[in-house]
Amino acid sequence: MNFQKIAVPILGVVLVYAAWRGYGWPGVALVVGGIIMWMLLHFTRMMKVLQRAGSRPVGYCDSAVMLNAKLKPGVNLLHVLALTRAIGEQLSEKGIDPEIYKWTDGTQSSVTCEFKRGKLVKWTLYRPPSEQDTVAPISTISN
């Protein structure tokens, strides 16, 4: 069970009660207004991230290497969507935990992310071999 799903509403109720006990109805109005403002800011951010992600191809990111460098364990899917500005290509079945998404860039490098209960657990970077990665024969000069 996610602790935040229980703690955040309880904290809101406690704040409203404390405002009522301390300042009466004006305090309740102030705290409820603050909670509503916080919810609206969160909703606006979520809608903006999804609007940007919806206008790009599914599973595309600008640079898989940079995405790999910016990822941290424990961030949520919305944060990763904000980093990539695109919805990931879902590799796992819908509704099955863990969820696995993949983002690929123009060089066919890709990052595959695994989310458990909405939080990033692990990710892998794949870079295809390039022509420079092949081993060239070393020429030696002898006298």
N, C-alpha and C positions, 0 to 999 in steps of 0.2 A: 504494500500500500504506500502511496506517495504521501509523505508527511506534509508537503506544501498544500495539498488539496484540503487538508483539515486545518492546518495552522493559519493560513491566510484568512479564511472566513471567521475563525475564532478571534484572531487579532482585530479584525474589523469590528466585531461585536463588542469586544473589550474596549476599543477606542471610543466607540459611540457611547457606551455606558459611562466611561470615565469622563467624557465631555459633558454628558448630561448631569452627572453628579457634581462636577466642578463648575460648570457655567450655565447649566439649564439648557433651554431650547436653542439659544444662540450658539452654544458650543456644539450641540448636536448638528445644527445646520452647517457649521464650519467643517466638522469632521466628515459628514456625509458628502459635502461639496468636494472636499479633498479626495475622498475615496472615488467619487464619480469622475473627477478629473484624472486621477491615476488610471482608472479603467479606460477612459477615452483615449489617453495617450498611448496605452498599450494596444488598444484596438486600432488606432490610426497607424501605428508602426507596423502592426501585422498586415493591415490592408495594403500599405505602401510596398512592403516586401513582396507580398503575393502579386501585386499589380506589376512590379518590375519582373518578377519571375515568370509571369504568364505571357509576357511579350517576347520571350526568348525561346529558342529551341529547347526541347526537353533533353536533359542530360548533357548540356554544353556548359563549359566554363572557359574563361579567358586563358588561364594558365593552371594546369594541374599541379605543377611544381609549387607555385605560389600558394595554391589552396592547401596543399599538403603541409607547407610551412606554417600556415595560419591556424590549422585545426588544433584543438585541445580536447582532451577527454572530458566528458561531462557537459559539453555545450548541447543545446537542443537543436532540433531540426530547423526551426525558424532562423536560428543564428547562421547555420550552414547555408540556408537559402539566401540569406542576406549577403553572405560572402560570395556566393557563386552567381547571384542574380538570375538563377535558373532553377527550375524544378528538376530533381534528379531522375534518372532512369531507374525505375524500381525493378530490382532483380529478384526479390523475394515475393512470395504470394501475398496478396492484399489481406490485411488483418492478422497476419502471423508475426509473432515477435520472435526473434529480432528482425527488424526491417533493414534491408540492404539496398542502398542506392549507389549509383555510379554517375560520375561526371567526367566527360572527355573533352580535351581541348583540340585545337587545330592540328597538332603534331601527333595525334592519336595516343598521347599520354593520358592516363586516366587515374582517378582516385575513386576507390570503392569504400564506402562508409557503412558501418554497421551500428544501428541504433537499437538499444534495448530500453523499452518504456519511454521512448522519445528522446533519450540522451545518447550522445555519441560514445561508443565503447571502444571501437578500434577502427582503423582505416589503413588502407594499403595504397601505395603509389606504384603504378605500372608505367614504365617507359620502354617503348619499343626500341630494339637495337637500331642504331644508325650506322651510316657508312663509315663514320669516323671511329666507331667502336671496334671495327674489324682490325685484327692484328696485321700490321704490315711487316714484311721481312726487313730485318735489320742488316744493313750492309756494313761490312767492316773493311777498313783500308789497312793493308799491311805493307810494310816497307821491304 
